Amino acid sequence: MDAQLGQLVTSTAGRDSGRQFLIVGLNGDRVLIADGDLRSVKRPKPKNIRHICLHSVVAEEIHTKLAASIPVSDAEIRTALEGLQDYGEEVD
């Protein structure tokens, strides 16, 4: 499964290892991730796709907005992450 906007990921490398994020941007073999707290949507963290664990769940409302180029707020990211906390099923 390829990475997609709004997808839940867990960082596996770096200072943020173990934290959950949502994908807010795609750029080749790198993704832009944000959690609405330490990493805001305005300053997403670029992360190599090899350094994250993709989960099979996608925050549909975030995906829909980002795909339509509608701005997403940090509060929306936090709310979506809270709703997805129980999902930890790995894809890769």
N, C-alpha and C positions, 0 to 999 in steps of 0.2 A: 504494500500500500504506500502510495506517495503521500508526502506531507500536503495538507490542505489548510486553507484559512480557517481559523476557529478551532483547530484540532488541539486536544489536550496533549501536552508533552511533559516529561520529567527530565530535568537536566541530569546528565551522568558525569559531567566533568566541569572543573572550575570551582570558583568560590560558591556558586549557586547550586552545586551538586545536591540532588535530592529534592529540590523545589519544583513545584508544578507551575506551568505557564500555559498560555494559549498562543498559537501561531497567529501573528497579525500581519505578516508579510512574507513573501517568497522571493528568493533571489538565487537561482541556480542551486548549488550545493549548500547554500546557507539559508537560514530562515531568520525572521525577526520575531522575537518572543517578548511577551509582556505579561505581568501579573497584576497590574493596576496598583501595586504597592511600591516595591523597591524599583521595579521597572515599569515606567508609565508607557502609555500608548504613544506619547509624543517623543519618548526616548527609548524605543525598544532595543533589546540586546540582540546583536547579530550573533548567531550561533551556528557552528558547523553541524550539519545534519547527523554526522557520526557521533556527536557529543550529546545527543538527546535520545530519549526513549519515546517513540510514538505510541500513543494509545489509540484504540479503535473508536473512541467517542469524540464527537464534534459538537461544539456549542452552536446549534443551528442559527440562533438569532444573531450571533457574532459573525458567523460565516456569511449569512445573507447580507448583512450590512457592509462587511468588508468587500464582498464580491461586487456590490453595487456602488462602491466608493463612497459610502456614507460614513462619516466620522463615528467612532466608537469612543465612549468615555471610559475612564479608569474604573468608575463605579460599576459600569456594565461588565467589564472584564472581571472584577472581583466577585460580583454576583454570579456570573457564569461559572467561575472557578469553584465557588462554594457549592453550587448545584452539582458539580462534577467530582467532588472530593472522593466519593466512594468508588469511582471508576479507576481501576488500576490495571486493567487488562492490556497487556503488551501486544503490539502488532508484529514487530520485527524480532 
